[in-house]
């Protein structure tokens, strides 16, 4: 009696090992060459004062908020001077504009910057 595997079983095992190795190599190559997501560039906004108050709240217009139709509120923006108040959950009009008030930022207060997550800062002067 001979010891060992029959030739048919040996061929099936070699084919199975080859297929498994090929599939593993394929997924390894695809995983290492997959395109990495590029970081998004910050949106550029513009801000200008509509009304610089002598006392109290001043009003400003924030423009170029993209994409239009996005719901935003004051939590999306921050200012370096004063406190920003924007209407809650306002849907942007097609021009991408919103009117906000800045408390304690009055005439002669100098320059402040408005910024936010993934938003390039814009300077405002009162």
Secondary structure as UniProt FT lines:
FT   HELIX           7..33
FT   STRAND          43..44
FT   STRAND          46..51
FT   STRAND          57..63
FT   TURN            68..69
FT   STRAND          71..72
FT   HELIX           74..76
FT   STRAND          78..79
FT   STRAND          83..86
FT   TURN            88..89
FT   STRAND          90..91
FT   TURN            94..95
FT   STRAND          98..103
FT   TURN            107..108
FT   STRAND          111..116
FT   TURN            117..118
FT   STRAND          119..125
//
